[in-house]
Amino acid sequence: MPNSGAAGSTVSAVGYGFGSFEPVRIYWDNPRTYLGTATADANGTFNGSAAFPFTVPSAPPGADGVIGRGRYTADTGTGPFTVE
């Protein structure tokens, strides 16, 4: 996933360390906005062709983040993102 982009651009989130085939809810950090659900593979990852594409929400320029929260394991991962 690129770690920066303009509001309205399309980027993809990737994730690691979740349970096998676990649904992972993806959120924009501020304000907390549900973006959709990715499904981890047998290794607990979603990346490459299984990465989760989303549109960067309207947000002021600056530091923000993307959060992935596992449904079964309650594992959470956060990736930094800068809105340009």
Helices and strands as residue ranges (DSSP letters): E 4-5, E 10-13, E 23-28, E 33-39, G 48-50, E 52-55, E 62-70, E 76-83
